[in-house]
Amino acid sequence: MTSFDDPWIDADAPDVRPYALTQGRTRPTRDLTLATLVKAGRSRSGVRLSPEHGEALELCRHGPRSVAEIAGVLKLPVQVTKVLLSDLIDARSLVVPMPATDADPTDPLLLEALLAGLRQL
């Protein structure tokens, strides 16, 4: 039972509700998995960032980080983290590095995927 003398604020809980961090959005604009690596791209002036966006970006300035790692460090739900990271990718503040592969650069499936990605820009 809670008494009136107990504190009203939970020090371990985030200051802002997750839906407020994402402005009510529940789906990221990018297809990110827990293992997706992101790294800092070129900073763009004029892009307004929330403190959570800034923290995620700062983590990625020190090298590629996985979505799961960023969610853990920020102490945010994974889905919220994916929305925030998608915002940063859309703003070109973060990039998803291409994994090194031995793929044939003339492979039609690879070229189709590249074309689809370019059309999204």
C-alpha positions in Angstrom: 0.0 0.0 0.0 1.3 3.4 -0.9 1.4 6.1 1.7 1.1 9.8 1.1 4.7 10.2 2.2 6.1 8.1 -0.8 7.6 10.1 -3.6 5.3 10.7 -6.6 8.1 10.4 -9.1 9.8 7.2 -10.0 13.5 8.0 -10.5 14.0 5.0 -12.7 11.2 5.7 -15.1 11.8 7.9 -18.2 10.7 11.6 -17.9 8.6 11.4 -21.0 6.2 8.7 -22.2 7.3 6.7 -25.2 4.4 7.9 -27.4 5.5 11.5 -26.7 9.1 10.7 -27.8 7.8 9.4 -31.1 5.0 12.0 -31.5 2.5 9.2 -31.4 4.1 7.2 -34.2 4.4 3.4 -33.6 6.0 2.3 -36.9 9.5 3.3 -38.0 10.0 4.4 -41.6 12.9 2.0 -42.1 13.0 -1.8 -41.7 15.4 -2.1 -38.8 16.1 -5.3 -36.8 17.7 -5.7 -33.4 21.0 -6.5 -35.1 20.9 -3.6 -37.7 24.0 -1.5 -37.3 23.9 2.3 -37.7 26.6 4.9 -37.6 26.8 8.6 -37.6 26.6 10.3 -41.1 27.3 13.8 -42.0 25.6 16.2 -39.6 23.0 18.4 -41.1 22.5 21.8 -39.7 19.0 22.9 -39.2 17.7 19.5 -38.2 16.0 19.8 -34.8 16.7 16.9 -32.5 15.1 15.8 -29.3 17.4 15.0 -26.5 16.8 11.3 -27.2 17.7 11.8 -30.9 20.9 13.6 -29.8 21.9 10.8 -27.3 21.4 8.1 -30.0 23.4 10.2 -32.5 26.2 10.7 -30.0 26.4 6.9 -29.3 26.9 6.3 -33.0 29.6 8.9 -33.4 32.0 6.5 -31.7 31.4 3.7 -34.3 28.6 1.5 -35.6 26.1 0.5 -32.9 23.2 -2.1 -33.1 19.6 -1.1 -32.6 19.5 -3.4 -29.5 22.6 -1.7 -28.0 21.2 1.8 -28.5 17.8 0.8 -27.0 19.6 -0.7 -24.0 21.8 2.4 -23.4 18.9 4.8 -23.8 16.7 2.6 -21.7 13.9 2.9 -24.2 11.6 0.2 -25.7 13.1 -1.2 -29.0 10.1 0.0 -31.1 10.5 3.5 -29.8 14.3 3.3 -30.5 13.5 2.1 -34.1 11.3 5.2 -34.7 13.9 7.6 -33.4 16.7 5.9 -35.4 14.5 6.0 -38.5 14.1 9.8 -38.0 17.8 10.2 -37.9 18.3 8.0 -41.0 15.7 10.0 -42.8 17.5 13.2 -41.8 20.8 11.7 -43.0 22.3 12.1 -39.6 22.7 8.3 -39.4 23.5 5.8 -42.1 23.2 2.0 -42.3 26.5 0.7 -43.5 26.3 -1.9 -46.2 27.8 -5.2 -45.0 30.8 -6.5 -46.9 29.7 -9.2 -49.3 31.1 -11.1 -52.2 28.0 -10.4 -54.2 28.2 -10.0 -57.9 27.8 -6.3 -58.7 25.9 -7.3 -61.9 23.4 -9.5 -60.0 19.9 -8.4 -61.1 18.4 -8.8 -57.6 21.1 -6.6 -56.1 20.6 -4.0 -58.8 16.8 -4.0 -58.3 17.4 -3.5 -54.5 19.7 -0.7 -55.2 17.3 1.0 -57.6 14.4 0.6 -55.0 16.6 2.2 -52.4 17.5 5.1 -54.6 13.8 5.7 -55.5 13.1 6.1 -51.8 15.4 9.0 -51.5 
